[in-house]
Amino acid sequence: MTASKKWSAEVTEHSDALDLEAHIFESDDARKIAASLKRSAEHSHRRKAEPFQSAMSMLNFYINRAGSNLPESRKRVLEKAKDELRVAFGREKED
C-alpha cells in the first residue's frame, strides 16, 4: 500500500470533522450514504463548518481521492449521493 493510500484512508477513518459509519462509501444506496453523512455531520462537535458543508466535503474528498481508480458504477452512486445529500439538507439539486 502506498503512502498516499494510507494517508487518505487515515483521513476517511479518523476525520477531525466527522465520525463516519464504517464502510459507508461502499454502499450501493445513495440515499443511505447521504443519510449517514447527514447524521454524522449533525452530531459532530468537532466540525468547523456547517453540517451540509462538512458532509459534502467528506463525500467530495472520498470521490477525489479515489480518482481514476473509482469504477464508473461507484462514481455514479456517489454522485447520486451528492444529490440525495442536497435533498436531505433542503438544498436544490444540481442539474
C-alpha positions in Angstrom: 0.0 0.0 0.0 1.4 3.4 -0.9 1.8 6.3 1.4 -1.0 8.3 -0.3 -3.5 5.5 0.0 -2.6 5.1 3.7 -3.0 8.9 4.1 -6.4 9.1 2.5 -7.7 6.0 4.4 -6.5 7.5 7.6 -8.4 10.8 6.9 -11.5 9.0 6.0 -11.4 6.8 9.1 -10.2 9.4 11.6 -11.5 12.7 10.3 -11.5 15.6 12.8 -14.8 16.7 11.4 -17.0 13.6 11.2 -17.3 10.1 12.8 -18.3 8.1 9.8 -20.2 4.9 9.7 -17.9 2.0 8.9 -17.7 1.2 5.1 -20.4 3.7 4.3 -18.9 4.7 1.0 -19.1 1.1 -0.1 -22.9 1.1 0.0 -24.9 0.9 -3.3 -27.7 3.0 -1.8 -27.0 6.7 -2.5 -29.8 7.7 0.0 -28.2 5.6 2.7 -24.9 7.2 2.1 -26.4 10.7 2.3 -28.4 9.9 5.4 -25.3 8.6 7.2 -23.2 11.6 6.2 -26.0 13.9 7.4 -26.3 12.1 10.7 -22.6 12.2 11.2 -22.3 15.9 10.3 -25.2 16.9 12.5 -23.9 15.0 15.6 -20.3 16.1 15.2 -19.0 18.6 17.8 -15.6 18.8 16.1 -16.5 20.1 12.7 -15.5 23.6 11.7 -18.2 24.2 9.0 -21.9 23.9 8.8 -23.2 20.3 8.7 -24.1 20.4 5.0 -20.6 21.7 4.0 -18.9 19.1 6.2 -20.9 16.2 4.8 -20.5 17.3 1.2 -16.7 17.9 1.7 -16.2 14.4 3.1 -18.1 12.9 0.1 -16.1 15.0 -2.4 -12.9 14.1 -0.6 -13.6 10.4 -1.0 -14.5 10.8 -4.7 -11.4 12.9 -5.4 -9.0 10.6 -3.6 -10.3 7.6 -5.4 -9.7 9.4 -8.7 -9.4 7.2 -11.7 -9.4 4.1 -9.6 -13.1 4.6 -8.9 -15.2 2.4 -11.1 -17.8 4.3 -13.1 -20.6 2.4 -11.3 -19.3 3.5 -7.9 -18.9 7.1 -9.1 -22.5 7.2 -10.3 -23.7 6.0 -6.8 -21.5 8.6 -5.1 -22.6 11.4 -7.4 -26.2 10.5 -6.8 -25.4 10.6 -3.1 -24.5 14.3 -3.6 -28.0 14.9 -4.9 -29.5 13.0 -2.1 -27.4 14.9 0.4 -28.7 18.2 -1.0 -32.3 17.0 -0.7 -31.7 15.8 2.9 -30.5 19.3 3.8 -33.2 21.1 1.9 -30.9 22.4 -0.8 -31.6 22.5 -4.5 -30.3 19.6 -6.6 -27.9 20.5 -9.4 -28.8 19.5 -12.9 
